[in-house]
Amino acid sequence: MKPIGDMTQAEVAAYVQSHLRDGGIDAILSGGASVAIYSDGQYVSMDIDLVNARFAKRSRIEELMREIGFSEVGRHFKHPDTDYFVEFPPGPLSIGDARIDQVAELPFETGVLRILSPTDCVKDRLAHFFHWGDRQCLVQAEMVAARNEVDIDDIEDWSRSEGKLKEFQAIKGKLVTRP
């Protein structure tokens, strides 16, 4: 396997996830790193948010991260050979009030990366836009939708359940996959 310093963000995430899975911990990639992957690098993020989907004990996560050379720095983990840092937001895996039951899996040399689907990635970014007015997250949602097939009807249904249908209808046209 290549050295961690030569790994892409997605490869680091897959490497960490694979090690955690071997240790009995289920963590799913979300947040800005998902946007970076689905936007083909148009968006850049240095963090790797792995949602602690099954409420693993922090002490067990720390133990497994140390085994692969990461040390805890504040609330995240850092490896000396990469600029990427890893955080573990608490579960359950959800977007707004909606739980996520299915995730995408992308194969890499360093392992299989379990990641929000492109549709759920768009919803994740829209949650930040809808609830906190984060316009940068709207731009990120547009980046993901432009490069990936997303289920616009599912996004609309989710927006309705979040009480944000009017807001969704105002930006729906920006979430069109482009060839």
Helices and strands as residue ranges (DSSP letters): G 4-6, H 9-22, E 27-30, H 31-38, E 47-52, H 58-67, E 71-73, E 76-78, E 85-87, E 94-95, E 98-99, E 104-108, E 111-115, H 118-132, H 135-147, H 152-161, H 165-171, G 172-174
